[in-house]
């Protein structure tokens, strides 16, 4: 019998468009929130900006962030 280790569950990163839809704002507003230091992006190269789901939930005040 072989035991198989399960990989940890990793929530996917959100795109700028995903965050704009969640917050019901424009993409420009999301970039403005980054510039204002209110949202912390994960930079993947020069042109790819992503966000951790937990950071967005914390920003909007969800209590059940894990």
C-alpha positions in Angstrom: 0.0 0.0 0.0 1.3 3.4 -0.9 0.3 6.5 0.8 -0.3 9.5 -1.3 0.3 12.9 0.3 -2.3 15.4 -0.7 -1.1 18.8 -1.9 -2.2 21.7 0.2 -5.2 23.6 -1.1 -4.1 26.8 -2.6 -6.8 29.4 -3.4 -6.3 30.9 -6.9 -5.1 34.4 -7.2 -7.6 37.0 -8.4 -7.1 39.2 -11.4 -7.7 43.0 -11.5 -10.9 42.2 -13.4 -12.0 39.7 -10.7 -11.4 42.2 -7.9 -13.2 45.0 -9.9 -16.2 42.7 -10.2 -16.1 41.7 -6.5 -15.9 45.3 -5.4 -18.3 46.5 -8.1 -15.9 49.1 -9.3 -13.9 49.8 -12.5 -10.5 48.4 -13.2 -9.1 52.0 -12.9 -10.5 52.2 -9.4 -8.7 48.9 -8.4 -5.4 50.4 -9.8 -6.2 53.6 -7.8 -6.6 51.5 -4.6 -3.2 49.9 -5.3 -1.6 53.4 -5.7 -3.3 54.6 -2.5 -1.8 51.6 -0.6 -5.2 50.1 0.2 -4.8 46.9 -1.8 -1.6 44.9 -1.9 -1.1 43.2 -5.2 1.0 40.1 -6.0 3.2 41.1 -9.0 3.9 38.3 -11.4 6.3 39.8 -13.9 6.0 43.3 -15.3 2.4 43.2 -16.5 0.6 40.7 -14.4 -1.0 41.9 -11.2 -2.9 39.4 -9.0 -4.5 39.5 -5.5 -4.8 37.0 -2.8 -8.5 36.2 -2.1 -7.9 36.6 1.7 -6.5 40.1 1.2 -9.6 41.2 -0.7 -12.0 39.7 1.8 -10.1 41.5 4.6 -10.4 44.7 2.6 -14.1 44.4 2.3 -14.4 43.5 6.0 -15.5 39.8 5.8 -15.2 38.3 9.2 -14.6 34.7 8.1 -11.2 35.2 6.4 -8.9 32.2 7.0 
